[in-house]
Amino acid sequence: VEDEAQALMDRTKKEGRIMINDANNRFNDKIDGMEGYVKRELTNLESELNNKLTKALDNPLANR
């Protein structure tokens, strides 16, 4: 009985580690995806703000 209990504990530990590693990998993949998304959005925002600033500075009515 003791050997069976030990084998069950070992198997459970191994399965637990596998589940934790899988969850960690999924989490890291989500983080990487979010980083890419945020970088793209910031680049788009920067471009949009630069365009608006350029239009505002090039506006002849702004230099009264």
DAVENMO-V908958 format. One record per backbone hydrogen bond with DSSP energy under -1.0 kcal/mol. NH is the residue of the N-H (numbers start at 1). CO is the residue of the C=O. E is the energy in kcal/mol with one decimal. If there is no record, write none. Layout:
BEGIN
nh=NH co=CO e=E
nh=NH co=CO e=E
END
This chain:
BEGIN
nh=5 co=1 e=-2.5
nh=6 co=2 e=-2.5
nh=7 co=3 e=-2.5
nh=8 co=4 e=-2.3
nh=9 co=5 e=-2.3
nh=10 co=6 e=-2.5
nh=11 co=7 e=-2.5
nh=12 co=8 e=-2.4
nh=13 co=9 e=-2.5
nh=14 co=10 e=-2.5
nh=15 co=11 e=-2.7
nh=16 co=12 e=-2.5
nh=17 co=13 e=-2.5
nh=18 co=14 e=-2.2
nh=19 co=15 e=-2.4
nh=20 co=16 e=-2.4
nh=21 co=17 e=-2.6
nh=22 co=18 e=-2.5
nh=23 co=19 e=-2.5
nh=24 co=20 e=-2.5
nh=25 co=21 e=-2.5
nh=26 co=22 e=-2.3
nh=27 co=23 e=-2.5
nh=28 co=24 e=-2.6
nh=29 co=25 e=-2.2
nh=30 co=26 e=-2.1
nh=31 co=27 e=-2.4
nh=32 co=28 e=-2.6
nh=33 co=29 e=-2.2
nh=34 co=30 e=-2.4
nh=35 co=31 e=-2.5
nh=36 co=32 e=-2.0
nh=37 co=33 e=-2.1
nh=38 co=34 e=-2.8
nh=39 co=35 e=-2.4
nh=40 co=36 e=-2.2
nh=41 co=37 e=-2.5
nh=42 co=38 e=-2.6
nh=43 co=39 e=-2.2
nh=44 co=40 e=-2.5
nh=45 co=41 e=-2.5
nh=46 co=42 e=-2.7
nh=47 co=43 e=-2.3
nh=48 co=44 e=-2.5
nh=49 co=45 e=-2.8
nh=50 co=46 e=-2.5
nh=51 co=47 e=-2.3
nh=52 co=48 e=-2.3
nh=53 co=49 e=-2.5
nh=54 co=50 e=-2.6
nh=55 co=51 e=-2.4
nh=56 co=52 e=-2.3
nh=57 co=53 e=-2.5
nh=58 co=54 e=-2.1
nh=62 co=59 e=-1.3
END
